Amino acid sequence: MEDRIVNLESKLCLAEDLLDELNRTVWRQQEQIDQLQAQIRVLYQQLQGAGSAAAEKRDLREEIPPHY
């Protein structure tokens, strides 16, 4: 009976360690997701700004292919 209790306690400790490690991994991944989302927002804003500026400066004569 004593061996079974020691075995269960060992397994419980290992499970708790694994759970802590998984929690740390999830936390790190969420940090990375948050950073990537912030970068995407910045890129989207830059594209919106560049798109409106490019539309204003557009000249159709410059878009004619060189073989014409």
VEXZASE-749516 format. One record per atom (N, C-alpha, C, O, CB): x, y, z; residue number from 1; residue in one letter; atom name. Coordinates in steps of 0.2 Angstrom, whole numbers, plus 2048, in hexadecimal, padded with zeros to 3 digits. Glycine has a CB too. Layout:
X,Y,Z,NUM,a,CA $
...
// end
This chain:
804,7FA,800,1,m,N $
800,800,800,1,m,CA $
804,806,800,1,m,C $
803,80B,7FD,1,m,O $
7FB,800,806,1,m,CB $
80A,806,804,2,e,N $
80E,80C,804,2,e,CA $
811,80D,7FD,2,e,C $
812,813,7FC,2,e,O $
814,80B,80A,2,e,CB $
813,808,7FA,3,d,N $
816,809,7F3,3,d,CA $
811,80C,7EE,3,d,C $
813,810,7EA,3,d,O $
819,802,7F0,3,d,CB $
80B,80A,7EF,4,r,N $
806,80D,7EA,4,r,CA $
805,815,7EC,4,r,C $
804,818,7E7,4,r,O $
7FF,809,7EB,4,r,CB $
805,816,7F2,5,i,N $
804,81D,7F4,5,i,CA $
80A,822,7F1,5,i,C $
809,827,7EE,5,i,O $
804,81E,7FB,5,i,CB $
810,81F,7F2,6,v,N $
816,822,7F0,6,v,CA $
816,823,7E8,6,v,C $
818,828,7E5,6,v,O $
81D,81F,7F2,6,v,CB $
814,81E,7E5,7,n,N $
814,81E,7DE,7,n,CA $
80F,823,7DB,7,n,C $
810,827,7D7,7,n,O $
812,817,7DB,7,n,CB $
809,823,7DF,8,l,N $
804,828,7DD,8,l,CA $
806,82F,7DE,8,l,C $
805,834,7DA,8,l,O $
7FD,827,7E1,8,l,CB $
80A,830,7E4,9,e,N $
80C,837,7E5,9,e,CA $
812,839,7E0,9,e,C $
812,83F,7DE,9,e,O $
810,837,7EC,9,e,CB $
816,834,7DE,10,s,N $
81B,836,7D9,10,s,CA $
817,838,7D2,10,s,C $
819,83D,7CF,10,s,O $
81F,830,7D7,10,s,CB $
812,834,7D0,11,k,N $
80E,836,7CA,11,k,CA $
80B,83D,7CB,11,k,C $
80B,840,7C6,11,k,O $
809,830,7C9,11,k,CB $
808,83E,7D0,12,l,N $
805,845,7D2,12,l,CA $
80A,84A,7D1,12,l,C $
808,84F,7CE,12,l,O $
802,845,7D9,12,l,CB $
810,849,7D4,13,c,N $
815,84F,7D3,13,c,CA $
817,850,7CC,13,c,C $
818,855,7C9,13,c,O $
81B,84D,7D7,13,c,CB $
818,84A,7C8,14,l,N $
81A,84B,7C1,14,l,CA $
814,84E,7BD,14,l,C $
815,852,7B9,14,l,O $
81B,844,7BE,14,l,CB $
80E,84C,7BF,15,a,N $
808,84F,7BB,15,a,CA $
808,857,7BD,15,a,C $
806,85B,7B8,15,a,O $
802,84C,7BD,15,a,CB $
809,859,7C3,16,e,N $
809,860,7C5,16,e,CA $
80F,864,7C1,16,e,C $
80E,869,7BF,16,e,O $
80A,861,7CC,16,e,CB $
815,861,7C0,17,d,N $
81A,864,7BD,17,d,CA $
818,865,7B5,17,d,C $
81A,86A,7B2,17,d,O $
821,860,7BD,17,d,CB $
815,85F,7B3,18,l,N $
813,860,7AC,18,l,CA $
80E,865,7AB,18,l,C $
80F,869,7A6,18,l,O $
811,859,7A9,18,l,CB $
809,866,7AF,19,l,N $
804,86B,7AE,19,l,CA $
807,872,7AF,19,l,C $
805,876,7AB,19,l,O $
7FF,86A,7B4,19,l,CB $
80C,873,7B3,20,d,N $
80F,879,7B4,20,d,CA $
813,87B,7AE,20,d,C $
813,881,7AB,20,d,O $
814,879,7BA,20,d,CB $
817,876,7AB,21,e,N $
81A,877,7A4,21,e,CA $
815,879,79F,21,e,C $
817,87D,79B,21,e,O $
81E,871,7A3,21,e,CB $
810,875,79E,22,l,N $
80B,877,799,22,l,CA $
808,87E,79A,22,l,C $
807,881,795,22,l,O $
805,872,799,22,l,CB $
807,880,7A0,23,n,N $
804,887,7A2,23,n,CA $
809,88C,79F,23,n,C $
807,891,79C,23,n,O $
803,888,7A9,23,n,CB $
810,88B,7A1,24,r,N $
815,890,79E,24,r,CA $
815,890,797,24,r,C $
816,895,794,24,r,O $
81C,88E,7A1,24,r,CB $
814,88A,794,25,t,N $
815,88A,78C,25,t,CA $
80F,88E,789,25,t,C $
80F,891,785,25,t,O $
814,883,78A,25,t,CB $
809,88D,78C,26,v,N $
803,890,78A,26,v,CA $
804,898,78B,26,v,C $
802,89C,786,26,v,O $
7FC,88E,78D,26,v,CB $
806,89A,790,27,w,N $
807,8A1,792,27,w,CA $
80C,8A4,78D,27,w,C $
80B,8A9,78A,27,w,O $
80A,8A2,799,27,w,CB $
812,8A0,78B,28,r,N $
817,8A3,786,28,r,CA $
813,8A3,780,28,r,C $
815,8A8,77C,28,r,O $
81D,89E,786,28,r,CB $
810,89E,77E,29,q,N $
80C,89F,777,29,q,CA $
807,8A4,777,29,q,C $
807,8A8,771,29,q,O $
809,898,776,29,q,CB $
804,8A6,77C,30,q,N $
7FF,8AB,77C,30,q,CA $
803,8B2,77B,30,q,C $
800,8B6,778,30,q,O $
7FB,8AB,782,30,q,CB $
808,8B2,77F,31,e,N $
80D,8B9,77E,31,e,CA $
80F,8B9,777,31,e,C $
80E,8BF,774,31,e,O $
813,8B8,782,31,e,CB $
811,8B4,773,32,q,N $
813,8B4,76C,32,q,CA $
80D,8B6,768,32,q,C $
80D,8BA,763,32,q,O $
816,8AE,76A,32,q,CB $
807,8B3,769,33,i,N $
801,8B5,765,33,i,CA $
7FF,8BC,766,33,i,C $
7FE,8C0,761,33,i,O $
7FB,8B1,768,33,i,CB $
800,8BF,76C,34,d,N $
7FE,8C6,76D,34,d,CA $
803,8CB,76A,34,d,C $
801,8D0,767,34,d,O $
7FF,8C8,775,34,d,CB $
809,8C9,76A,35,q,N $
80E,8CD,766,35,q,CA $
80D,8CC,75E,35,q,C $
80E,8D1,75B,35,q,O $
816,8CA,767,35,q,CB $
80C,8C7,75C,36,l,N $
80A,8C6,755,36,l,CA $
804,8CA,753,36,l,C $
804,8CD,74D,36,l,O $
809,8BF,753,36,l,CB $
7FF,8CA,757,37,q,N $
7F9,8CE,755,37,q,CA $
7FA,8D5,755,37,q,C $
7F8,8D9,751,37,q,O $
7F3,8CC,75A,37,q,CB $
7FF,8D7,75A,38,a,N $
800,8DE,75A,38,a,CA $
804,8E0,753,38,a,C $
803,8E5,750,38,a,O $
805,8E0,760,38,a,CB $
809,8DC,751,39,q,N $
80C,8DD,74B,39,q,CA $
808,8DD,745,39,q,C $
809,8E1,740,39,q,O $
812,8D7,74A,39,q,CB $
803,8D9,745,40,i,N $
7FE,8D8,73F,40,i,CA $
7FA,8DF,73F,40,i,C $
7F9,8E2,73A,40,i,O $
7F9,8D2,740,40,i,CB $
7F8,8E1,745,41,r,N $
7F4,8E8,745,41,r,CA $
7F9,8ED,742,41,r,C $
7F6,8F2,73E,41,r,O $
7F2,8E9,74C,41,r,CB $
7FF,8EE,744,42,v,N $
803,8F3,741,42,v,CA $
804,8F2,73A,42,v,C $
804,8F7,736,42,v,O $
80A,8F2,745,42,v,CB $
805,8EC,737,43,l,N $
806,8EB,730,43,l,CA $
7FF,8ED,72D,43,l,C $
800,8F0,727,43,l,O $
808,8E4,72F,43,l,CB $
7FA,8EB,730,44,y,N $
7F3,8ED,72C,44,y,CA $
7F3,8F5,72C,44,y,C $
7F0,8F7,727,44,y,O $
7EE,8EA,730,44,y,CB $
7F4,8F8,731,45,q,N $
7F4,8FF,731,45,q,CA $
7F9,902,72C,45,q,C $
7F7,907,728,45,q,O $
7F6,902,738,45,q,CB $
7FF,8FF,72B,46,q,N $
803,902,726,46,q,CA $
801,900,71F,46,q,C $
801,905,71B,46,q,O $
80A,8FE,727,46,q,CB $
7FE,8FB,71E,47,l,N $
7FB,8F9,718,47,l,CA $
7F5,8FE,716,47,l,C $
7F4,900,710,47,l,O $
7F8,8F2,717,47,l,CB $
7F1,8FF,71B,48,q,N $
7EB,904,71A,48,q,CA $
7EE,90B,718,48,q,C $
7EB,90E,714,48,q,O $
7E7,904,720,48,q,CB $
7F3,90D,71B,49,g,N $
7F6,914,71A,49,g,CA $
7F9,914,713,49,g,C $
7F9,919,70F,49,g,O $
7FB,916,71F,49,g,CB $
7FD,90E,711,50,a,N $
800,90E,70B,50,a,CA $
7FB,90D,705,50,a,C $
7FC,910,700,50,a,O $
805,908,70B,50,a,CB $
7F6,90A,706,51,g,N $
7F1,909,701,51,g,CA $
7ED,90F,6FF,51,g,C $
7EC,911,6FA,51,g,O $
7EB,904,704,51,g,CB $
7EC,913,704,52,s,N $
7E8,91A,703,52,s,CA $
7ED,91F,6FF,52,s,C $
7EB,922,6FB,52,s,O $
7E6,91D,709,52,s,CB $
7F4,91F,701,53,a,N $
7F9,923,6FE,53,a,CA $
7FA,921,6F7,53,a,C $
7FB,925,6F3,53,a,O $
7FF,923,703,53,a,CB $
7FA,91A,6F6,54,a,N $
7FC,918,6EF,54,a,CA $
7F6,919,6EB,54,a,C $
7F7,91B,6E5,54,a,O $
7FD,910,6EF,54,a,CB $
7F0,919,6ED,55,a,N $
7EA,91A,6E9,55,a,CA $
7EA,922,6E7,55,a,C $
7E8,923,6E1,55,a,O $
7E4,919,6ED,55,a,CB $
7EC,926,6EB,56,e,N $
7EC,92D,6E9,56,e,CA $
7F1,92F,6E4,56,e,C $
7F0,933,6E0,56,e,O $
7ED,931,6EF,56,e,CB $
7F7,92B,6E4,57,k,N $
7FC,92D,6E0,57,k,CA $
7FC,929,6D9,57,k,C $
801,929,6D5,57,k,O $
803,92C,6E3,57,k,CB $
7F7,925,6D8,58,r,N $
7F7,920,6D3,58,r,CA $
7F6,924,6CC,58,r,C $
7F2,929,6CB,58,r,O $
7F1,91C,6D3,58,r,CB $
7FB,922,6C7,59,d,N $
7FA,925,6C0,59,d,CA $
7FA,91F,6BC,59,d,C $
7FE,91B,6BB,59,d,O $
801,929,6BF,59,d,CB $
7F4,91F,6B8,60,l,N $
7F3,91A,6B3,60,l,CA $
7F8,919,6AE,60,l,C $
7F9,914,6AB,60,l,O $
7EC,91B,6B0,60,l,CB $
7FB,91F,6AC,61,r,N $
801,91E,6A6,61,r,CA $
807,91A,6A9,61,r,C $
80A,917,6A5,61,r,O $
803,925,6A4,61,r,CB $
808,91A,6AF,62,e,N $
80E,917,6B2,62,e,CA $
80C,90F,6B2,62,e,C $
811,90B,6B3,62,e,O $
80F,919,6B9,62,e,CB $
806,90D,6B2,63,e,N $
804,906,6B2,63,e,CA $
804,903,6AC,63,e,C $
803,8FD,6AB,63,e,O $
7FD,906,6B6,63,e,CB $
805,906,6A6,64,i,N $
805,903,69F,64,i,CA $
80B,8FF,69F,64,i,C $
810,901,6A0,64,i,O $
805,909,69A,64,i,CB $
80A,8F9,69D,65,p,N $
810,8F4,69C,65,p,CA $
815,8F7,697,65,p,C $
813,8FB,693,65,p,O $
80E,8ED,69A,65,p,CB $
81B,8F6,698,66,p,N $
820,8F9,694,66,p,CA $
820,8F7,68C,66,p,C $
823,8FA,688,66,p,O $
827,8F7,696,66,p,CB $
81C,8F2,68A,67,h,N $
81C,8F0,683,67,h,CA $
817,8F4,67F,67,h,C $
817,8F3,679,67,h,O $
81B,8E8,683,67,h,CB $
813,8F9,682,68,y,N $
80F,8FD,67F,68,y,CA $
812,903,67C,68,y,C $
80F,907,679,68,y,O $
809,8FF,683,68,y,CB $
// end
